């Protein structure tokens, strides 16, 4: 028996809900170390961040130096910053 479009959509929605609620090894490992709470059943970004945020108090020694490409882009942006500031000042004159 062939299902209608509406029946297929309903079945897909049910499958999606089932998969979303069934924990898998990969999904549970990805969230290890986070405090349990509202985020496990609702989308609550503010709460999640407030509960799991920890300020970084180290220095930037772990960062890689800027690549030549990044330096080139930054040089172009610096010129645009100057131009933008000049235009902003001219608006108020």
The 8 nearest C-alpha neighbors of each residue, nearest first, counted from 0:
[[1, 2, 3, 6, 7, 4, 5, 10],
 [0, 2, 3, 6, 4, 7, 5, 10],
 [3, 1, 6, 7, 0, 4, 5, 8],
 [2, 4, 6, 5, 7, 1, 8, 0],
 [3, 5, 7, 6, 8, 2, 9, 1],
 [4, 6, 8, 3, 7, 9, 2, 10],
 [7, 5, 9, 3, 8, 4, 2, 10],
 [8, 6, 10, 4, 9, 5, 11, 3],
 [9, 7, 11, 5, 6, 10, 12, 4],
 [8, 10, 6, 12, 7, 11, 5, 13],
 [11, 9, 13, 7, 12, 8, 6, 14],
 [12, 10, 14, 8, 13, 9, 7, 15],
 [13, 11, 15, 9, 14, 10, 8, 16],
 [12, 14, 10, 16, 11, 15, 17, 9],
 [15, 13, 11, 17, 12, 16, 18, 10],
 [14, 16, 12, 18, 17, 13, 19, 11],
 [17, 15, 19, 13, 14, 18, 12, 20],
 [16, 18, 14, 20, 15, 19, 13, 21],
 [19, 17, 15, 21, 20, 16, 14, 22],
 [20, 18, 16, 17, 21, 15, 22, 14],
 [19, 21, 17, 18, 22, 16, 15, 40],
 [20, 22, 18, 19, 17, 23, 16, 26],
 [23, 21, 20, 26, 27, 24, 19, 18],
 [22, 24, 26, 25, 27, 21, 28, 18],
 [23, 25, 27, 26, 28, 22, 29, 21],
 [26, 24, 28, 23, 27, 29, 22, 30],
 [27, 25, 23, 29, 28, 24, 22, 30],
 [26, 28, 24, 29, 30, 25, 23, 22],
 [29, 27, 31, 25, 30, 26, 24, 23],
 [28, 30, 26, 27, 31, 25, 24, 32],
 [31, 29, 28, 27, 33, 32, 26, 34],
 [30, 32, 28, 33, 29, 27, 34, 26],
 [33, 31, 30, 34, 29, 28, 35, 51],
 [34, 32, 31, 30, 51, 35, 50, 47],
 [33, 35, 36, 32, 51, 50, 47, 31],
 [36, 34, 33, 39, 37, 38, 32, 50],
 [35, 37, 38, 39, 34, 40, 47, 46],
 [36, 38, 39, 41, 40, 43, 35, 46],
 [39, 37, 41, 40, 43, 36, 42, 47],
 [38, 40, 37, 36, 41, 35, 42, 43],
 [39, 41, 38, 37, 42, 36, 20, 43],
 [42, 40, 38, 37, 43, 39, 44, 36],
 [41, 43, 38, 44, 40, 37, 39, 47],
 [44, 42, 38, 46, 45, 41, 47, 37],
 [43, 45, 47, 46, 48, 42, 38, 49],
 [46, 44, 48, 47, 43, 49, 50, 42],
 [45, 47, 49, 44, 48, 43, 50, 38],
 [48, 46, 44, 50, 45, 49, 51, 38],
 [49, 47, 51, 45, 52, 50, 46, 44],
 [50, 48, 46, 47, 52, 51, 45, 44],
 [49, 51, 47, 48, 52, 46, 34, 33],
 [50, 52, 48, 49, 47, 33, 53, 34],
 [53, 51, 48, 49, 50, 54, 47, 55],
 [52, 54, 55, 51, 50, 49, 48, 56],
 [55, 53, 56, 52, 57, 51, 49, 48],
 [56, 54, 57, 53, 58, 52, 59, 61],
 [57, 55, 54, 58, 53, 59, 60, 52],
 [58, 56, 55, 59, 60, 61, 54, 62],
 [57, 59, 60, 56, 61, 55, 62, 54],
 [58, 60, 61, 62, 57, 63, 56, 55],
 [59, 61, 62, 58, 63, 57, 64, 56],
 [60, 62, 59, 63, 58, 57, 64, 55],
 [63, 61, 60, 59, 64, 65, 58, 57],
 [62, 64, 65, 61, 60, 66, 59, 69],
 [63, 65, 66, 62, 67, 61, 60, 69],
 [66, 64, 69, 70, 63, 67, 68, 62],
 [65, 67, 69, 68, 70, 64, 63, 71],
 [68, 66, 70, 69, 71, 65, 72, 64],
 [67, 69, 71, 66, 70, 72, 65, 73],
 [70, 68, 72, 66, 71, 67, 65, 73],
 [69, 71, 67, 73, 68, 72, 74, 66],
 [72, 70, 68, 74, 69, 73, 67, 75],
 [71, 73, 69, 75, 74, 70, 76, 68],
 [72, 74, 76, 70, 75, 71, 69, 77],
 [73, 75, 71, 77, 72, 76, 70, 78],
 [76, 74, 72, 73, 78, 77, 71, 79],
 [75, 77, 79, 73, 78, 74, 80, 72],
 [78, 76, 80, 74, 79, 75, 73, 81],
 [77, 79, 81, 76, 75, 80, 82, 74],
 [78, 80, 76, 82, 77, 81, 83, 75],
 [81, 79, 77, 83, 78, 82, 76, 84],
 [80, 82, 84, 78, 79, 83, 85, 77],
 [81, 83, 79, 85, 80, 84, 86, 78],
 [84, 82, 80, 86, 85, 81, 79, 87],
 [83, 85, 87, 81, 86, 82, 80, 88],
 [84, 86, 82, 88, 83, 87, 81, 89],
 [87, 85, 89, 83, 88, 84, 82, 90],
 [86, 88, 84, 90, 89, 85, 83, 91],
 [89, 87, 85, 90, 86, 91, 84, 92],
 [90, 88, 86, 92, 91, 87, 85, 84],
 [91, 89, 87, 88, 92, 86, 85, 84],
 [90, 92, 89, 88, 87, 86, 85, 84],
 [91, 89, 90, 88, 87, 86, 85, 84]]
